[in-house]
Amino acid sequence: MNNGTNSQLLKGSLSVVILRLLEEREKMYGYEITQKVKELTAGEMAITEGALYPALHKLEAEGLLTTEIQVVDGRARKYYSLTKDGHREAVSRVSELTAFLQNLQTILNVGFKPAL
């Protein structure tokens, strides 16, 4: 797949990806999120730090994420987790995106016939 296209598509749904991963894993740090996306997509999708951290900060400002600093191997690591509102929003956004993708798939599967 074209990584440029994947990048644009992922950017539009990045908040849903973050919320879904945190719903599944409870808490994660930024680099861990990027690596999990690579792992789940067999390297087809990659999240850059330049896209990830603004999205995390926005979700935090919306009250959907909380943070916790932990020292790991002598280094401070910022973990993100969902708030109660974040859990509700994760369910809502995943549901919305799933419905959108189903509708998009229906449109893409329509057999178009050339005009005569």
Secondary structure as UniProt FT lines:
FT   HELIX           3..25
FT   STRAND          27..29
FT   HELIX           30..40
FT   TURN            41..43
FT   HELIX           49..61
FT   TURN            62..63
FT   STRAND          65..72
FT   TURN            73..74
FT   STRAND          75..82
FT   HELIX           84..108
//
